[in-house]
Amino acid sequence: MSIVSKLIGPQSKYDKSIPYTYEARVPVIEGEEAFNSYMADTICGLIHCLDKNKIAHDEVTIYEIFEKEEKIIDHQLYVSKEGRWLTKSELCQSFKEHYKGHIFEGGCSFEDRDCD
């Protein structure tokens, strides 16, 4: 990675048709405004973090963060019918239609981002 690449960051972050980053919010106390926040450059990185930290999917609201707005992601896109977090390959399949043209056979537009 060149110095310029390190300074400007991943090229995909400049694509306004996909989120800049992702945020999971987990309420500290039910019914209160306070929450713990988890952020990642990719949805698969965020889900992996939540799963690794044993955070239940029903405690979380996940947002796509764009330059001027944030959107809640439909729970069904990242949780299986059995109620478990989807794996990375399952997430790719699940989000293929959501990010039409950005997830394709053998890769995706998010490949230049840190998945941790």
C-alpha positions, 0 to 999 in steps of 0.5 A: 500500500502506497503512502497516498493510499494510506492517507486517503484510505480505501477507494470504496469509501468514496463511493456514495452508493454504498455505506461509508461504515457500519455501526451496531448499537446495543442499549445499555439499559432497555428503554434508555437512550444510552447505548454501546456502539460497535463500528466496522468498515464492512458488514461482515467485519461488524457481524464477526465482532458481534458474534465473537463478543457473544452479543445477541442479534436481538439486542442490536440495531445495525446501521449503514452510515452514509455521508449525510444519513444513516439507515437501519439494516433489515434484521433478516439480512444478517440473521439466519432463520434459526436465529444465529448470525450469518457467516461471511459467505452467507452475508455475501449472498444475503447482501447481493441484492441489497448492494446490487452490482457491488457483490459479485462472483469472487469478490465485492466492492468492499474488498479494499477495506479492513474487515476487522 
